[in-house]
Amino acid sequence: MKDNEFSRRDFIKIAGGTAAVVLSGAGCALLADSEAKKMPRSNYKIFQKGKIGSLQLKNRLIKTSTDVAATLDDGTYKAEGLEIYKNWARGGVGLVLSGHMTVVPQSKKDFLFNHNLTCIHDDKFIPQLSKMAQAVHDGDKDCKVIAQINHIGMDAISDPISASTVPWPFVKKNPRALTIKEIKELEVLYLAAAKRAKAAGFDGV
């Protein structure tokens, strides 16, 4: 079979018996295809309900974390980005993982990848984070959304940090090892970010 002949029906036949499928990008539209909807799903585990901790999922299709670079310099999230999240939910997945959200103020000038990170380091961003979570729930009320909270760590240009000085191939210089005090401070920042995600209506972090 040639690559361009591989259909959505073929994908479901191959992947349908697995415990879970993680989709990236446009692949989330898989279940929106009318041809796929006609297929009997009772024998496919990916269409069965799933559970992560206490979080109940309508199926086992997961949209993996992908940043869509929709954040402006002032931290505002563009409407186009919200529409992307809504469309991911409409695609039929049971869970959407957000793009990375920084737990500390971060400028794209100090980030290896030339785009702004979604902000979750201050309470002032809760209203726009709420719009992101709501976009997913509006796309499909049964679709869950989880916030990916992070610190760019070794991706920083001026002060790349890590748990050790072991280098990472994508960074030109070795990272600085965090002190115990800094690790404790980061723990507090992550906890605060998790609380904001909950307040914004996310189903998990």
N, C-alpha and C positions, 0 to 999 in steps of 0.2 A: 504494500500500500504506500503510495506517495504521501509526503507530508501534507500537501494541499487537499488530499482526499480524506483526511482524518476528521470525522464529524463529531458533533457533540454526543450523538448517540453512541459512537465508538468509545468515547471517553467514559461515559456512564457504564458501558458494558465492562470496561477494564477496571475502572476505579470503584464501581458501585459496591463491590463486595468487601472493600476495606473498612476499617473501623472509623476512619476520619479522612477528610480531604481538606488541605489548606490551599486556597486559591489566591492568586496575586493579580492585581491590575484588572484588565478587561475580562479576565476569565471568570469573574464573579457573575457575569451576565449569563453564565451557562444555563441556569435553570429557568431563565426567562424565555428560552427558546420554545416555541409551540410544539416542535417535534419531540423535545425531551419531556414535555408535560404529558404527552400521550402514553409514555412508557409506564408499565406497571412498576410501582416502586416498592411493593411489599417485600420483595426479596433482597433489597439493597440496604445494607447497614447504614450507608451515609445519609439515608432519608429517615432513619429512626431517631427518636429523641435522644439527646445526649445530656451529660451533666458534668460540670466542672465545680467541685466543691458543692456549694449549695445553689449554684447557678444552673438553672434548667434551660436547655437549648432545644429549639424545635427540630433541629437536625444536626448533623455532624460536619457540615460544611462551614469552614472558617475563612474569612477574608483576612489574610495576613497583614501585619502592620506595614503600611506604605505611606511615606510622607508625600503630599501633593504640592508642597512649596506654595501654599496659599496665604502665608502670613506676611503682612506688610511690616515696614521698619518699626512702626509704633506698636506692633504686637496685635493689630487688628486682623481678624481672620476674614478673608474675602468670601462673598456669597457664592462664587464659583466653587470654592472648596467645599462648602456646605452641601451644594447640589451633588457633588461627587459622592459624599457620604450617603446621601439619600438614595442615590442610584445603586450603590453597593448593596444596600439593604433590599431594594426592590429586586435585585438580581436573584434573590432566593436563599442567601446564606443564613445560617442560624446565629452567627457571631461575626462582628466586625471589630478588628483591632485597629486602633487609631495609629496615625503616624507619631513619631516621637515628640514628646512634650517636655521642655526643659524645666527642671526644678530650680534653676538659678538664672538670673538675667544673663543673656548671651547675645552678643553681636555677631552677625554673619561675617564681619571682618576678622573675627577670631575663630572662625569655624572652617575646617578643611573643605566642607561642601558649601558652595556659594548660594545659600538660601537661608531665610530666617526660620528658626524653630518655632513651633506653636508654644505659647507661653502658659505655664501653670504655676509660676513661682510667686504669684501675688493674687490676693482676693479680687482685685479689680478685673481679672480675666474670667472670673466665674460666669458672668452673663454670656460672653461669647462662647465659652466652653459648653454652656447649657444649650446653645443653638446647635452645636455640633452633635451632642447626644440626642437632641430632639430631632435633628435631621434624619438620623438613623431610625428612630422610633416612628417618625412620620412616614418613612419609606416602607416600613413594615413593623407594625406594633409588636410582633412576636420576635423580631430580631434584636439581639443584645449587642451592646457596644462596650468595649473595654479600653481604657486609656493607657497608653504606653508612656509611662513617666521615666525620664532619664536625665543623666548628666553626660555631656559629650566627652568627658574624660580625656582619652588620648587623641580625640579629634580636634582638641584645642591647638591653636597655633602658638600663642604666647606662653602658655603654661600647661602643657599636656600632663595629665595626672593619671595615676593608676594605683592599684593595690601594691604594686611592686615596680621595679625599674626594668622589668622584662620588656623589650621593644616590641612594637607591633609593625608589620611590614609597610602599612600605609602611612606611617608617621616617620618623618625624616630624622627626628632626634628621639632619644630615649625619654620615656615619661618620668616624671618625678613621683616618687612613692609618697602616698598620703601619710600624714601623721595620724596617730590614734585620735587626737583631738579633732582633726579634720573629718575623719570617718564618722565620729559621733555627731558632728555638725551636719554632715550629709544625711545621716539617719533622720534627723529632725526635719530637714528639708523635704525628704521623701515622704515622711508621715504627713506633713502639712499639705503636700501636693495631692496625696491620696484622699485627704479630707475634702480638698477642693473638687476633686473628680466626683466624689460621692455627692457633694452639694450641687454639682452641675448636672446630676442625673445619669452619670455613667453607671453601668452595671458591675463594674469591677476595674481593677488596675493590674 
